C-alpha cells in the first residue's frame, strides 16, 4: 500500500471575503458622523444662530430699533460721531457701523475711561443717541463661540475649523452610501417606525443640503488654512506715526467725509473708522466687486488737510485675496441681505438636523439589531453611548466655550 507523503504543507485557509465597498463607505460615514456628533451639532447650531445674530440683538435691545419711516437720506456720520463723543462716560469713539437694515440704528463702538468697550445706538438720520448696548451682545457671543469657542484664536479656530474635514468626508461618503441619491429629492417620509422615519428624514435633508454642506465645508477648510498662516496678503493701507494736531472737530470730520465720498463716487458706506492720533479717517463700503467684505473698498483721508491719501478697490484683489474676502460672505450668507441670510439660516438648521439624525440612525439601527424596542428617545440615548470616549472631548470643548463667556463679558482678553 502506497504511503501517503505528508509534505508538511497545509491546505490554504479559505480567504476571508473582503468587506463590500459599500460597507466600508458606510462605516467611514457612520464614524465621522457619530463620534464628534455632539460637538459638530453645537458648532453647526451656533453658526446657524450667528447668521441672524444682529437680528437677535435687535430683538433684545430696544435702543437698536428705529422706525423705518423716520429714516431719510444718507447716514449722518459726522453728527453721530459728535453726539457719541459727548455721550456721558465715553472717552473715545473709534468706529461707526451702518444700520444692518432699515429698522436698525447705527452702531458706534466707544470706550470708557478704563478702556472698556461698549456700543452706542444712534438714529441714522438725526444722529441722536438712543441708548447703549453691551460689547458682548448676542452677535459677539455667538460668533466667538462658533468661531473659536472663546479660546485664543490661534488655538480655538483650528479646533473648530478642523470639523470641516469631517464634513467633507461625510459629504463624499454620502454619495456611496445613498445609492441613486438624485432620486431622493421628492421621497416622502415613511412613518413605519422611528428608524425608518429618521433614515428618510436624513436622506431627504441630505440631498437638499448637498450644495450647502459643500459650501460650509470648503469655507471651513479655508479658515483652517488661514489659522495656520495661509491667509492672503493684506491690502494696502495708510499707516503713519502720530501727528501733532488739534483734536478733529465735527466740522473737519464732516469735510473729510465729504472729501472721501467725492474721491470715491458710488461707494455705499458701511463703516467709518474715526481718526485717532494719526489724524487718518478710514471709510469702507460696497462698490462694484461682488462677494467681498466692505474693507476691500476703502478710502483714507488726512483729517488735518482733507487730503485723500489712498483708495482701494475690491476689483483689484489678487486671486488669493479674493478667496479670503469671499469666505465670510459665503459662509454666513450676508451678501444678499435678508434674502440670503434667511436661506442660510434654514439650511443651517437642516445641517444641524443632519448631524443629530445621523447619530440617531446609528443608535436605532443598533437597537433593532439587538431586538430592542425601536423608539425615537432611544435614538438620543444610543447616540450618547455610541460616541464612546469621544463624548468626553465634545463635552469638554463645549463646556470651555460656555465658561469663557464670562471672560468675554468681563472684557478679559
ROTISE-846044 format. One record per residue (C-alpha): residue number from 1; x negated, y negated, z. Coordinates in steps of 0.5 Angstrom, whole numbers, plus 500, padded with zeros to 3 digits. Layout:
(NUM,(X,Y,Z)) ...
This chain:
(1,(500,500,500)) (2,(497,494,498)) (3,(495,489,503)) (4,(498,482,504)) (5,(493,477,504)) (6,(494,471,509)) (7,(491,465,505)) (8,(492,461,511)) (9,(496,456,507)) (10,(503,455,510)) (11,(508,453,505)) (12,(509,446,504)) (13,(514,443,509)) (14,(520,440,506)) (15,(519,433,504)) (16,(524,429,508)) (17,(528,425,504)) (18,(527,417,504)) (19,(532,412,506)) (20,(536,410,501)) (21,(534,403,498)) (22,(541,400,500)) (23,(540,403,507)) (24,(533,399,508)) (25,(536,393,506)) (26,(542,393,511)) (27,(537,395,516)) (28,(533,389,515)) (29,(539,384,514)) (30,(542,387,521)) (31,(536,386,525)) (32,(534,379,522)) (33,(542,377,523)) (34,(542,380,530)) (35,(536,380,534)) (36,(536,372,535)) (37,(543,371,533)) (38,(545,367,540)) (39,(539,362,538)) (40,(541,362,531)) (41,(548,360,533)) (42,(546,355,537)) (43,(542,351,532)) (44,(547,352,527)) (45,(552,349,531)) (46,(549,343,534)) (47,(546,342,527)) (48,(554,342,525)) (49,(556,337,530)) (50,(550,333,528)) (51,(553,332,522)) (52,(558,328,525)) (53,(554,325,531)) (54,(555,318,529)) (55,(563,319,529)) (56,(563,323,536)) (57,(559,316,539)) (58,(565,312,535)) (59,(570,316,539)) (60,(566,316,546)) (61,(564,309,545)) (62,(570,304,544)) (63,(565,298,543)) (64,(562,301,537)) (65,(569,300,534)) (66,(572,295,529)) (67,(578,293,525)) (68,(576,294,518)) (69,(581,288,516)) (70,(576,284,520)) (71,(570,285,516)) (72,(569,281,511)) (73,(562,279,506)) (74,(555,282,508)) (75,(553,283,515)) (76,(551,277,519)) (77,(544,280,520)) (78,(541,273,523)) (79,(547,272,527)) (80,(547,279,530)) (81,(539,278,532)) (82,(540,271,535)) (83,(546,274,539)) (84,(542,280,541)) (85,(536,276,543)) (86,(541,272,548)) (87,(544,278,551)) (88,(543,279,559)) (89,(538,284,560)) (90,(535,284,553)) (91,(527,282,553)) (92,(526,285,546)) (93,(530,286,539)) (94,(527,291,535)) (95,(532,294,530)) (96,(539,293,527)) (97,(542,298,523)) (98,(548,297,518)) (99,(555,300,520)) (100,(556,307,519)) (101,(563,306,516)) (102,(568,300,515)) (103,(571,301,522)) (104,(564,301,525)) (105,(560,296,529)) (106,(553,295,527)) (107,(548,298,532)) (108,(542,294,535)) (109,(536,297,538)) (110,(534,293,544)) (111,(529,294,550)) (112,(530,291,557)) (113,(524,288,561)) (114,(522,295,563)) (115,(521,297,556)) (116,(527,302,557)) (117,(531,303,550)) (118,(539,302,549)) (119,(544,299,544)) (120,(548,293,543)) (121,(554,294,538)) (122,(555,288,534)) (123,(561,286,530)) (124,(558,286,523)) (125,(561,279,520)) (126,(561,275,526)) (127,(555,278,530)) (128,(559,278,536)) (129,(556,283,541)) (130,(562,287,543)) (131,(558,292,548)) (132,(553,296,550)) (133,(551,304,548)) (134,(546,309,551)) (135,(540,311,548)) (136,(541,318,549)) (137,(548,318,546)) (138,(551,324,542)) (139,(547,322,536)) (140,(541,322,539)) (141,(542,328,544)) (142,(545,333,538)) (143,(539,331,533)) (144,(534,332,538)) (145,(537,339,541)) (146,(538,341,534)) (147,(531,339,531)) (148,(526,341,537)) (149,(530,343,543)) (150,(528,336,546)) (151,(521,339,547)) (152,(515,335,544)) (153,(516,335,536)) (154,(509,339,535)) (155,(512,345,539)) (156,(519,344,538)) (157,(520,343,531)) (158,(516,349,528)) (159,(520,354,533)) (160,(527,351,531)) (161,(525,351,523)) (162,(522,358,523)) (163,(529,360,523)) (164,(529,358,516)) (165,(525,364,514)) (166,(530,369,518)) (167,(536,365,514)) (168,(532,366,507)) (169,(531,374,509)) (170,(539,375,511)) (171,(541,371,504)) (172,(536,375,500)) (173,(538,382,503)) (174,(546,380,503)) (175,(545,381,495)) (176,(543,388,496)) (177,(548,390,502)) (178,(554,387,499)) (179,(555,390,492)) (180,(558,386,487)) (181,(559,380,491)) (182,(561,376,486)) (183,(568,380,486)) (184,(569,377,494)) (185,(571,370,493)) (186,(578,372,493)) (187,(579,378,497)) (188,(584,378,503)) (189,(582,379,510)) (190,(585,386,512)) (191,(588,387,519)) (192,(587,394,520)) (193,(582,394,526)) (194,(577,389,529)) (195,(571,392,525)) (196,(575,391,518)) (197,(577,384,519)) (198,(570,382,522)) (199,(567,385,516)) (200,(572,382,511)) (201,(571,375,514)) (202,(563,376,514)) (203,(563,377,507)) (204,(568,372,505)) (205,(565,367,509)) (206,(558,369,506)) (207,(560,369,499)) (208,(563,362,499)) (209,(557,359,503)) (210,(551,362,499)) (211,(549,355,496)) (212,(549,352,503)) (213,(545,358,506)) (214,(540,357,501)) (215,(540,349,501)) (216,(539,349,509)) (217,(534,355,509)) (218,(530,351,504)) (219,(530,344,507)) (220,(529,348,514)) (221,(522,351,511)) (222,(520,344,508)) (223,(521,342,515)) (224,(517,347,518)) (225,(511,346,513)) (226,(512,338,515)) (227,(511,340,522)) (228,(504,344,520)) (229,(501,338,517)) (230,(504,339,510)) (231,(508,332,510)) (232,(508,328,504)) (233,(503,322,504)) (234,(507,315,507)) (235,(509,310,502)) (236,(505,303,502)) (237,(507,298,508)) (238,(505,292,511)) (239,(500,293,517)) (240,(496,287,520)) (241,(494,284,526)) (242,(498,280,531)) (243,(498,272,528)) (244,(498,266,532)) (245,(505,263,531)) (246,(511,261,535)) (247,(517,266,536)) (248,(521,266,530)) (249,(528,263,531)) (250,(534,265,528)) (251,(533,259,522)) (252,(527,262,520)) (253,(529,269,520)) (254,(535,267,516)) (255,(531,264,511)) (256,(526,270,511)) (257,(532,275,510)) (258,(535,270,504)) (259,(528,271,501)) (260,(527,278,502)) (261,(534,279,498)) (262,(532,274,493)) (263,(526,278,491)) (264,(530,285,491)) (265,(537,284,488)) (266,(541,289,488)) (267,(538,292,495)) (268,(544,295,499)) (269,(541,293,506)) (270,(542,299,511)) (271,(537,297,516)) (272,(533,291,519)) (273,(526,291,523)) (274,(525,285,526)) (275,(519,281,527)) (276,(514,282,532)) (277,(508,279,534)) (278,(505,280,527)) (279,(511,276,524)) (280,(513,281,519)) (281,(520,282,517)) (282,(522,289,514)) (283,(528,291,510)) (284,(530,298,508)) (285,(536,300,504)) (286,(539,304,498)) (287,(537,302,491)) (288,(537,306,484)) (289,(534,312,487)) (290,(538,318,489)) (291,(537,323,495)) (292,(532,318,498)) (293,(532,315,505)) (294,(533,308,506)) (295,(526,307,508)) (296,(524,309,501)) (297,(526,302,498)) (298,(523,296,503)) (299,(521,289,502)) (300,(517,286,507)) (301,(517,278,509)) (302,(512,274,513)) (303,(517,270,517)) (304,(512,264,518)) (305,(512,263,511)) (306,(518,266,508)) (307,(513,270,503)) (308,(514,276,500)) (309,(509,281,502)) (310,(511,287,499)) (311,(517,291,496)) (312,(517,299,495)) (313,(522,302,490)) (314,(524,310,491)) (315,(524,311,484)) (316,(516,310,484)) (317,(515,316,489)) (318,(511,322,487)) (319,(514,329,487)) (320,(511,331,494)) (321,(514,324,497)) (322,(521,325,493)) (323,(521,332,496)) (324,(520,329,503)) (325,(525,324,502)) (326,(530,329,499)) (327,(530,333,505)) (328,(534,329,510)) (329,(540,327,506)) (330,(541,334,503)) (331,(540,338,510)) (332,(545,333,513)) (333,(550,331,507)) (334,(549,324,508)) (335,(548,322,501)) (336,(555,321,499)) (337,(559,318,506)) (338,(565,322,509)) (339,(566,326,503)) (340,(559,330,503)) (341,(559,330,511)) (342,(566,333,511)) (343,(564,338,506)) (344,(557,339,510)) (345,(561,340,517)) (346,(566,345,514)) (347,(560,349,511)) (348,(556,348,518)) (349,(562,352,521)) (350,(562,357,516)) (351,(555,359,517)) (352,(556,359,525)) (353,(561,364,524)) (354,(557,368,519)) (355,(552,368,525)) (356,(557,370,530)) (357,(561,375,526)) (358,(555,379,523)) (359,(552,380,530)) (360,(560,382,532)) (361,(560,387,526)) (362,(554,391,528)) (363,(556,392,535)) (364,(563,394,533)) (365,(560,399,528)) (366,(556,402,533)) (367,(562,402,538)) (368,(566,406,532)) (369,(560,411,531)) (370,(561,413,539)) (371,(568,414,538)) (372,(569,408,543)) (373,(576,403,542)) (374,(574,398,537)) (375,(576,391,539)) (376,(574,384,538)) (377,(572,383,545)) (378,(567,389,545)) (379,(564,385,539)) (380,(561,380,543)) (381,(559,384,549)) (382,(556,389,544)) (383,(552,383,541)) (384,(549,381,547)) (385,(547,388,548)) (386,(544,389,541)) (387,(540,383,542)) (388,(536,387,547)) (389,(529,384,549)) (390,(530,378,544)) (391,(536,375,548)) (392,(532,373,554)) (393,(528,369,549)) (394,(534,366,546)) (395,(537,364,553)) (396,(530,361,555)) (397,(530,357,549)) (398,(537,354,549)) (399,(536,353,557)) (400,(530,349,556)) (401,(533,345,551)) (402,(539,343,556)) (403,(534,342,562)) (404,(530,337,558)) (405,(536,333,556)) (406,(535,330,563)) (407,(529,327,561)) (408,(531,324,555)) (409,(537,321,558)) (410,(532,318,563)) (411,(527,316,558)) (412,(522,320,560)) (413,(518,322,553)) 
